Amino acid sequence: MAQAQTTNATTEAHGGAHADVGFPPFETETYGGQLLWLAITFVVLYTLLSRLVLPRLSGIIENRRTMIAGDLDDAAAMKTRAEEAGAAYEKSLAEAKGRAQTLAQETRAKLSAESDAKRKALEADLNQRLADAEATISGKKAEAMSHVDAIARDTASAIIERLTGKAPAPQKVEAALNQIKA
């Protein structure tokens, strides 16, 4: 009863009495028309979609698929070229390293040979100078030794003269020196 009052109150609020109508698609009197319009709408939409929209979409999808496949092929080709370039770079780098090592070894050997030659020449020059210096020293020493007797005679005479106040006879000084040498 409370529901009947609510329905009447709603009907009166909207300006009149309406019949209690249910949800229109569920009414059995309109099923035939609804089914006819459903079939017409379905056929029209299906025709529009199958003739106009779907061919365009399939063309777009096919174009994208072709473009993607082409891009993938280009990427694979670029990857192959990049790998080949990388291998060529590594090969040329290895060759350059080998040439650099060979050049360094040759330069080291050349500098070592030059250094050895200069060292040997310098050693030979130093040995020659040393031999000359030793010969000069030996000559000076022999010359000095030849004067030792005269210096000893003069020194002994000077010492005796200083101590005694008289110059000694040269024969006595010579005899005393000969006695010391023997």
C-alpha positions in Angstrom: 0.0 0.0 0.0 2.8 2.3 0.7 4.1 1.7 -2.8 0.7 2.6 -4.3 0.7 5.9 -2.5 4.2 6.7 -3.8 3.2 5.9 -7.4 0.1 8.1 -7.1 2.1 10.8 -5.6 4.7 10.6 -8.4 2.0 10.6 -11.0 0.3 13.6 -9.6 3.6 15.4 -9.2 4.3 15.0 -12.9 1.2 16.4 -14.0 -1.2 13.7 -14.6 -2.0 10.1 -14.5 0.2 7.8 -16.6 -0.2 4.2 -17.0 2.3 2.1 -15.1 4.7 1.2 -17.9 7.7 -1.2 -17.5 11.0 -1.0 -19.2 10.2 -0.5 -23.0 12.6 -3.0 -24.5 11.1 -5.7 -22.3 7.6 -5.1 -23.5 6.4 -8.0 -25.6 4.3 -5.7 -28.0 7.5 -4.0 -29.3 9.7 -7.2 -29.8 9.0 -7.5 -33.5 9.9 -3.9 -34.3 12.9 -4.0 -32.1 14.1 -7.2 -33.8 13.5 -5.6 -37.3 15.5 -2.5 -36.4 18.2 -4.6 -34.8 18.5 -6.6 -38.1 18.5 -3.4 -40.3 21.0 -1.7 -38.0 23.2 -4.8 -37.9 23.2 -5.2 -41.7 23.9 -1.5 -42.3 26.7 -1.4 -39.7 28.1 -4.7 -41.0 28.1 -3.4 -44.6 29.7 -0.1 -43.6 32.3 -1.7 -41.5 33.1 -4.5 -44.0 33.1 -2.3 -47.1 34.6 0.9 -45.9 36.2 0.8 -42.5 37.8 -2.7 -42.3 39.5 -2.4 -45.8 41.1 0.9 -44.7 42.1 -0.5 -41.3 43.5 -3.6 -42.9 45.4 -1.4 -45.4 46.8 0.7 -42.6 47.7 -2.4 -40.6 49.4 -4.0 -43.7 51.3 -0.8 -44.4 52.5 -0.7 -40.8 53.4 -4.4 -40.9 55.4 -3.7 -44.2 57.0 -0.6 -42.7 58.0 -2.5 -39.5 59.4 -5.4 -41.5 61.4 -3.0 -43.7 62.6 -1.2 -40.6 63.6 -4.5 -39.0 65.4 -5.5 -42.2 67.2 -2.2 -42.3 68.2 -2.5 -38.7 69.5 -6.0 -39.3 71.5 -4.8 -42.2 72.9 -1.8 -40.2 73.7 -4.2 -37.3 75.6 -6.4 -39.8 77.5 -3.4 -41.2 78.3 -2.2 -37.7 79.6 -5.6 -36.7 81.7 -5.7 -39.9 83.0 -2.2 -39.2 83.8 -3.2 -35.6 85.7 -6.3 -36.8 87.6 -4.2 -39.4 88.4 -1.7 -36.7 89.6 -4.4 -34.3 91.7 -5.9 -37.1 93.3 -2.6 -38.1 93.9 -1.8 -34.4 95.6 -5.1 -33.9 97.7 -4.5 -37.1 98.6 -1.0 -35.9 99.6 -2.3 -32.5 101.8 -4.9 -34.2 103.4 -2.3 -36.4 104.0 0.0 -33.4 105.6 -2.9 -31.4 107.8 -3.8 -34.4 108.8 -0.1 -34.9 109.5 0.2 -31.2 111.7 -2.9 -31.2 113.6 -1.7 -34.3 114.1 1.7 -32.7 115.2 0.2 -29.5 117.7 -2.1 -31.3 119.0 0.8 -33.4 119.4 3.1 -30.4 121.0 0.3 -28.4 123.5 -0.4 -31.3 124.2 3.3 -31.6 124.7 3.6 -27.8 127.0 0.6 -27.8 129.0 2.0 -30.7 129.4 5.4 -28.9 130.2 3.7 -25.6 132.9 1.5 -27.3 134.3 4.5 -29.1 134.3 6.5 -25.8 135.9 3.6 -24.0 138.6 3.3 -26.7 139.3 7.0 -26.5 139.4 6.9 -22.7 141.7 3.8 -22.8 144.0 5.6 -25.3 144.0 8.7 -23.1 144.7 6.6 -20.0 147.6 4.8 -21.8 149.0 8.2 -22.9 148.6 9.6 -19.4 150.3 6.5 -17.9 153.2 6.8 -20.5 153.5 10.5 -19.6 153.5 9.7 -15.9 156.1 6.9 -16.4 158.3 9.3 -18.4 157.9 12.1 -15.8 158.6 9.5 -13.1 161.7 8.2 -14.8 162.9 11.8 -15.4 162.2 12.7 -11.8 164.0 9.6 -10.6 167.0 10.5 -12.7 167.1 13.8 -10.9 166.7 12.2 -7.4 170.5 11.6 -7.2 171.3 15.2 -8.0 168.6 16.4 -5.6 169.9 14.1 -2.9 173.5 15.3 -3.4 172.4 18.9 -3.3 170.2 18.4 -0.2 172.8 16.4 1.7 175.5 19.1 0.9 173.1 21.9 2.0 172.2 20.1 5.3 175.9 19.3 6.1 176.9 22.9 5.3 174.2 24.2 7.4 175.1 22.0 10.3 178.8 22.3 10.1 179.2 25.6 8.4 181.6 24.2 5.8 180.7 22.7 2.4 181.5 19.0 2.2 183.6 17.5 -0.6 181.3 16.3 -3.5 183.2 12.9 -3.6 182.4 12.2 0.1 178.7 13.1 -0.4 178.6 10.8 -3.5 180.2 8.0 -1.6 177.8 8.4 1.3 174.8 8.3 -1.0 176.1 5.2 -2.8 176.6 3.5 0.5 172.9 4.2 1.4 171.6 2.9 -1.9 173.4 -0.4 -1.5 
